[in-house]
Every structure is written in structure tokens, then in C-alpha cells.
Amino acid sequence: QVQLVESGGGLVQPGGSLRLSCAASGSIVSLNAMGWHRQAPGKQRELVAVITSGGSANYADSVKGRFTISRDNAKNTAYLQMNSLKADDTAVYYCYFMDVLNRRTYWGQGTQVTVSS
């Protein structure tokens, strides 16, 4: 089992920045990926960004150039730096940990990000 603790959400004005953190603990395998999905009211959950244990990152087209995902493998923690935030970024952001070897995915509790003036 893997437990995830998220932090860093909140209310920010358009054009502002937020940084999300996701700390994993428990049965951490070396081959893994961490990232975030988000879900806005009335919309399907969508991938935001993902980063592998080797450091390869991928982003949704809607956040490229504005969001940056990174990780500290020694701390089993991933970070999502969100800049130039827009109202469309308003959603609950869910961190996840993918155990590639055992094909299991674990989810965090979700954190609300609201972009509004």
C-alpha cells in the first residue's frame, strides 16, 4: 500500500501561482510515476501532468508552458508549480502514484484549486 498526502491548494487570482505537493509513503517501488489529474464541476477527470521516477515528464496541452512538475525521489515527493493560472484551471486536483511493476495506482484525497478575482 501507498499513502499520499497532498498540500498546497487554495484561492488565487487569475495570473497568479500556486504550488502543489504530494508526499508518498509506504511500499514505494523504484519504478513508478507520480502526477496529478484534475476534475472541474460537471467535467470528466483529466490528466494534468505526470513524471516518472527517471524524471521524464508529460503535460496536458492546456497547461504546457504554465505548469511544471518535478519530484524529489529521496523524499518520495512530487511538486506541481502552477503559473499564469486561469479560471479554467479551477478544479479539484488529485495526486496519484503509479506502481508500474505491480500495475497499481493510488490516489490522494484531492485539493481544491480556485482561480477567481
C-alpha positions as CSV (number, residue, x, y, z in Angstrom):
1,Q,0.0,0.0,0.0
2,V,1.0,3.6,-0.7
3,Q,-0.4,6.6,1.2
4,L,-0.4,10.1,-0.4
5,V,-0.7,13.4,1.4
6,E,-1.4,16.4,-0.7
7,S,-1.0,20.1,0.2
8,G,-0.8,23.5,-1.4
9,G,-4.3,24.2,-2.9
10,G,-6.2,27.4,-2.3
11,L,-7.7,30.5,-3.8
12,V,-5.7,32.6,-6.2
13,Q,-6.4,35.4,-8.6
14,P,-6.1,35.0,-12.4
15,G,-2.4,35.2,-13.4
16,G,-1.3,34.0,-10.0
17,S,0.7,31.0,-8.9
18,L,0.3,28.0,-6.7
19,R,2.5,25.0,-5.8
20,L,1.0,21.7,-5.0
21,S,2.9,19.0,-3.2
22,C,2.3,15.2,-2.9
23,A,4.2,13.1,-0.5
24,A,4.1,9.3,-0.8
25,S,4.8,6.8,1.9
26,G,4.5,3.1,2.4
27,S,5.5,0.4,-0.2
28,I,7.4,2.6,-2.6
29,V,8.8,0.7,-5.6
30,S,11.7,2.2,-7.6
31,L,9.8,2.0,-10.9
32,N,6.9,4.4,-10.6
33,A,5.3,7.6,-11.8
34,M,3.6,10.4,-9.9
35,G,1.3,13.1,-11.2
36,W,-1.9,14.9,-11.0
37,H,-5.3,14.7,-12.5
38,R,-8.0,17.3,-12.0
39,Q,-11.7,17.4,-12.1
40,A,-13.9,20.5,-12.6
41,P,-17.6,20.6,-11.7
42,G,-19.6,18.8,-14.4
43,K,-16.5,17.7,-16.3
44,Q,-14.5,14.4,-16.5
45,R,-11.3,13.9,-14.6
46,E,-8.3,14.7,-16.9
47,L,-4.6,14.3,-16.7
48,V,-2.6,17.4,-15.8
49,A,0.9,16.2,-15.6
50,V,3.0,13.1,-14.8
51,I,6.6,12.4,-14.1
52,T,8.4,9.1,-13.9
53,S,10.9,8.0,-11.4
54,G,13.5,8.6,-14.1
55,G,12.4,12.2,-14.5
56,S,10.5,12.1,-17.7
57,A,7.5,14.5,-17.7
58,N,4.4,14.9,-19.8
59,Y,1.7,17.6,-19.7
60,A,-1.8,18.2,-20.9
61,D,-1.8,20.6,-23.8
62,S,-3.8,23.0,-21.8
63,V,-1.1,23.5,-19.1
64,K,2.1,23.3,-21.2
65,G,4.3,26.3,-20.7
66,R,2.5,27.3,-17.5
67,F,2.8,24.2,-15.2
68,T,6.0,22.4,-14.2
69,I,6.1,19.0,-12.5
70,S,9.1,17.9,-10.5
71,R,10.0,15.4,-7.9
72,D,12.4,14.6,-5.1
73,N,13.0,10.9,-5.1
74,A,14.8,11.0,-1.8
75,K,11.6,12.4,-0.2
76,N,9.2,10.5,-2.4
77,T,7.5,13.8,-3.1
78,A,6.2,15.4,-6.3
79,Y,5.6,19.0,-6.9
80,L,3.4,20.9,-9.4
81,Q,4.3,24.5,-9.9
82,M,1.3,26.3,-11.5
83,N,1.9,29.7,-13.0
84,S,-0.3,32.1,-15.0
85,L,-3.4,30.4,-13.6
86,K,-6.7,30.9,-15.4
87,A,-10.3,30.5,-14.3
88,D,-10.4,27.3,-16.4
89,D,-7.8,25.7,-14.1
90,T,-10.3,25.7,-11.2
91,A,-10.8,22.1,-10.2
92,V,-10.1,19.6,-7.5
93,Y,-6.5,18.3,-8.2
94,Y,-5.8,14.7,-7.3
95,C,-2.3,13.4,-6.9
96,Y,-1.6,9.9,-7.8
97,F,1.2,7.3,-7.5
98,M,1.5,4.6,-10.1
99,D,3.3,1.4,-9.2
100,V,4.5,0.4,-12.6
101,L,5.8,-3.0,-11.6
102,N,2.6,-4.2,-9.8
103,R,0.2,-2.2,-12.1
104,R,-1.4,-0.4,-9.2
105,T,-2.5,3.2,-8.8
106,Y,-3.0,5.1,-5.6
107,W,-4.8,8.4,-5.2
108,G,-4.6,11.3,-2.8
109,Q,-7.6,12.9,-1.2
110,G,-7.7,15.8,-3.6
111,T,-7.1,19.5,-3.0
112,Q,-9.2,22.4,-4.3
113,V,-7.7,25.0,-6.6
114,T,-9.9,28.0,-7.3
115,V,-8.8,30.8,-9.7
116,S,-11.0,33.8,-9.3
117,S,-10.9,37.5,-8.9
